[in-house]
Amino acid sequence: MDDGSSVTVGILGSYGGRNVGDEAILTAMLERLRAARPDARIVLFSRHPEHSRAAHPDVEVAAWEGVCRERISEHLRRLDVLVLGGGGILYNTEARRYLRLVRTAQDLGVPVFTYALGAGPLTDESDCEWVRATLSDAAEVTVRDEESKLVLEEAGLTRPVTVTADPALLLAPGDGGDALLRAEAVPRGVRLVGMSVREPGRAAEHLDEDGYHQLLATVGDFLVHRLDAHLVFLPMERDDIRHSHAVVSRMADAERCSVLHGNYRPQQVLDIVSRLDLAIGMRLHFLIFAALAGIPLLPLPYAGKVFDFAQQIGAPALRGVVRETAGLLLAEVDRLWDERPARAAHTAARAASMRLRSGRTADLLVAYLDRAAPRPLALHAAPTSATPTG
């Protein structure tokens, strides 16, 4: 600690990369930590420090990519704990980048707490070795789903792993969605169906770009005709804009689509999602936002984390975007619309249960901090519950 009256917490994850899902995780994590430990000093290790400083002006931000060990160590030595996560950061070729910094912290005697991590695909032996070497020594290992726990176990991790839920589940919808949609010239008084697409890459190795663009274009045209709907594409990363336009370009009814271009904060995207009538998509946090808003949703799994979420939320567990035929997808869309009142109620109940599990991660971290770095005397009289009520 810097002094005897505060606790210093480092946070390391995929932050500053302009991904709405990752920033939603960070936003929820910071809210819970500040509510429970207002004495905490926070050092955020960011991929793009300027972006993080603008988004979180009350947090100290440190660069870590391309920074030498000596400079990183100056920040790490000040920490009472380094929080790794949350989100999907432990996958092939990427895991070792984060875990090198984790090992540096451990070498300096700084304990590490993993916060609702996502893992997989994780088959590269070098990355698996880093997982075994670093997480075996962690103070606590929590993951956001059963799939991630299984991935870590298959990588050779033998220590106990606690399954909680994604931190972003602690956010709550607000009332700003209508104004944001008006600013994007989305028509009013019509049914709105949200769609989310993503790029192929290391986290989505089996996506065929042309194939899934055409598949989703077919689904989009069906939605326009079946529901007399207007489609709203919500990019969760900037490159999603390009892939959204690629889907729209293959549709017969492209004029019935809007691709949002605003640079939105997580809360704003959640507010937009809450104004939809239906949600169909690939990005995990788009689907989480739909669940939080009580919107009937159809996940399009491209990876285990989306399939796992579909199962947890009680949505149709499709085999994956690249394996489904258009006919099967259209049948599920049709069924989702016909059953939407029951589906919405079921989704809301499942989401409430998942929120409770999500809160457990923060509770475990706060309990660890209270043991390792007791609160100043003035804080002991403060309420300990930090569960959001909104």
WOFENFEN-V854856 format. One record per pair of residues at least 12 apart in sequence whose ideal C-beta (glycine too) atoms are under 6 Angstrom apart, sorted by the first residue. I is the first residue (numbers start at 1). J is the second residue. D is the distance in whole Angstrom. If there is no record, write none. Layout:
I;J;D  I;J;D
//
This chain:
1;80;6  5;376;5  6;39;5  6;41;5  7;40;5  7;80;5  7;369;6  7;373;4  8;41;5  8;78;5  8;79;5  8;80;5  9;40;5  9;42;5  9;81;6  10;43;5  10;79;4  10;82;4  11;44;5  11;83;5  12;45;4  12;84;5  13;85;5  13;87;6  13;89;6  14;87;6  14;89;5  15;46;5  16;46;4  16;47;4  16;48;4  16;51;5  16;52;4  17;47;5  18;238;6  19;237;5  20;236;4  20;266;5  20;269;5  21;236;6  21;285;3  22;87;5  23;266;5  24;168;4  24;266;4  24;285;6  25;86;5  25;87;5  25;167;5  25;168;5  27;266;5  28;167;4  28;168;5  28;170;4  28;171;5  29;167;5  32;362;4  32;386;5  35;386;4  36;366;4  36;386;4  37;369;6  39;376;6  39;379;6  42;59;5  43;60;5  43;62;6  43;75;6  44;59;5  44;61;5  45;62;5  45;64;4  46;61;5  47;65;6  49;61;5  49;63;5  62;75;5  64;101;6  76;105;5  76;108;5  76;110;6  77;108;6  79;110;5  80;373;5  81;111;5  81;113;5  82;105;5  82;110;5  82;112;5  83;113;5  83;115;5  84;102;6  84;112;6  84;114;5  85;114;5  85;115;4  85;116;6  85;117;4  86;115;5  86;116;4  86;167;5  87;118;6  88;118;3  90;119;4  90;122;6  91;120;6  91;121;6  91;122;6  91;203;6  92;121;6  92;124;5  92;127;6  95;127;4  95;130;6  96;127;5  96;130;5  99;130;4  99;134;5  102;134;5  103;134;5  106;137;6  111;139;4  112;138;5  113;139;5  113;140;5  113;365;6  114;138;6  114;141;5  114;142;6  115;361;6  116;142;6  116;144;4  116;164;5  116;167;5  116;361;5  117;143;5  118;144;5  118;148;5  118;305;6  119;148;4  119;151;4  119;152;5  120;151;4  120;304;6  122;151;5  122;155;5  128;155;4  128;156;6  131;155;5  131;157;6  132;156;5  132;157;6  135;157;6  136;159;5  141;161;5  142;162;5  142;164;5  142;361;5  143;161;6  143;163;6  144;165;6  144;166;5  145;308;4  146;163;6  147;304;4  147;308;4  149;161;5  149;163;5  164;357;5  164;360;5  164;361;4  165;354;5  165;357;4  165;358;4  167;358;6  168;285;6  168;288;5  169;354;5  169;355;5  169;358;4  170;358;5  170;388;6  171;270;6  172;388;6  172;390;4  173;270;5  173;271;6  173;274;4  173;293;5  174;271;5  176;271;4  177;271;4  177;272;5  177;274;5  177;275;4  180;268;6  180;272;5  184;260;5  186;232;6  186;258;5  187;230;5  190;230;5  191;227;5  191;229;4  191;277;5  192;230;6  192;232;5  192;276;5  192;277;6  193;223;5  193;229;5  193;231;5  193;278;5  194;232;5  194;234;6  194;276;4  194;279;5  195;231;6  195;233;5  195;280;5  195;281;6  196;234;6  196;281;3  196;282;5  196;283;4  196;286;4  197;240;6  197;243;5  197;244;6  197;247;6  197;282;6  198;240;6  198;282;5  198;283;6  199;239;5  199;243;6  204;302;5  206;322;5  207;302;6  208;322;6  212;321;5  213;246;5  213;247;5  213;250;6  214;250;5  215;326;6  216;247;5  217;247;5  217;250;4  217;251;5  218;326;5  219;329;6  220;251;5  221;251;5  221;252;5  221;253;6  222;330;5  224;253;4  224;256;5  230;256;5  231;257;4  232;258;5  233;259;4  234;260;6  236;283;4  236;286;6  244;259;5  245;259;6  270;289;5  273;289;4  273;290;6  273;293;5  274;293;4  276;295;5  278;296;6  279;295;5  279;297;4  280;298;5  282;300;5  282;302;5  284;305;6  284;306;6  287;299;5  291;313;5  291;347;5  291;351;4  292;351;6  294;344;5  294;348;4  296;336;6  296;340;4  296;343;4  296;344;5  297;315;6  298;332;6  298;336;5  299;315;5  300;321;5  301;318;6  301;320;5  302;321;5  313;347;6  313;350;5  314;346;5  314;350;5  316;332;5  359;387;5
//
